[in-house]
């Protein structure tokens, strides 16, 4: 206790007694118990007053603004009103929030000097301000404080007396089915103008007029009043490949949504009507931001089923096709067609099951159930022997995939 008293005297000498109870008490957390720093400060001040002699009776009385915070805590009620006013004006819908603050460097420097003087770390002034504002906002707005993934972050900039509102993204997860060929999964910027707009792209800035992402996101952006969207898929299919079955898992990230309470069943119907005959979605649900990375990392951990129409440069019989059952462990070097954007290395992928159906002497259907990450077109063609074994190498005649569908993506 004597040590605490000595350190408190040092603070009083530096501040000439002009320090508020919160800034005083904060320096002695957790050494001094109390419900809050205000209570700790009152205790410390009383302890000092009980030990002083009569001629120094007023030494520890606060007669001016707080040396550390400039009496910022006395103005928290007005600050609270400003924050609530900004939130009301913004029309932002949220259920969870977090408070942060920026303080003038002068305040932070003065607090650091006190900490260094007494040798105690104490509690950070920003942490106390955030906590006090957070408690009052929670009570007055009937919203919950959330530290990990709040809907809204309230930043109070005391340096400029300004309130900043950061709306965190909304994440929706579902599965999509691509019912036609010829559309990419995500918006594809024009190669010529890099998305700015030119004659080649008819000034759209895009290589293709629409995408799975755009057909889904447009209705969601309208419903949420969001600023922009980002599409995260569990892998992707080529532009000329359909995605059938139960669809491919995806997460749609909506940035700065003003509306979060959505009727997801109704929204799904709107999306499906908008993309009718092209794209439809299933199982739409709201998820946390961790699913964004979870969906992406799952793409190579999946088991996928494909239906391929194969054309061969020659004649084959059902007996000839029996050899394709030996396709098991595939060594596949990065395909030529994606080598400009993928690392050049050899990957091993397993074919779990294969079914073959002869259509005529030059065509057959191939159903392949395999590990995610296996390139089916190259499994068929051999890709100049970069894929081993392949349909081409086993049959001994050139084979190519003339049509491909994804039937299942199992996660």
Secondary structure, DSSP 8 states (H G I E B T S, - for coil): -HHHHHHHHHHHHHHTT---HHHHHHTTTTTS--SSHHHHHHHHHHHHHTTS-GGGTTTT---SS-TTTSSGGGGHHHHHHHHHHHHHHHT---SEEEEEEE--HHHHHHHHHHHHHHT-----HHHHHHHHHHHHHHHHHT-EE-SSS-SEEEEEETTTTEEEEEE--EEEEEEEEE-SSS-BSS--B-TTTTTS--TTTTTSSBSSS-BHHHHHHHHHHHHHT-SEEEEEESS---TT-EEEEEEEEEEEEEET-S-----HHHHHHHHHHHTTTTEEEEEEEEE-THHHHHHHHTTTS-EEEEEEEEEESS---HHHHGGGGG--EEEEE--GGGTTTS---EEEEEEEEEEEEEEETTEEEEEEEEETT--HHHHHH-TTTTEES-HHHHHTS-EEEEEEEEEEEE-
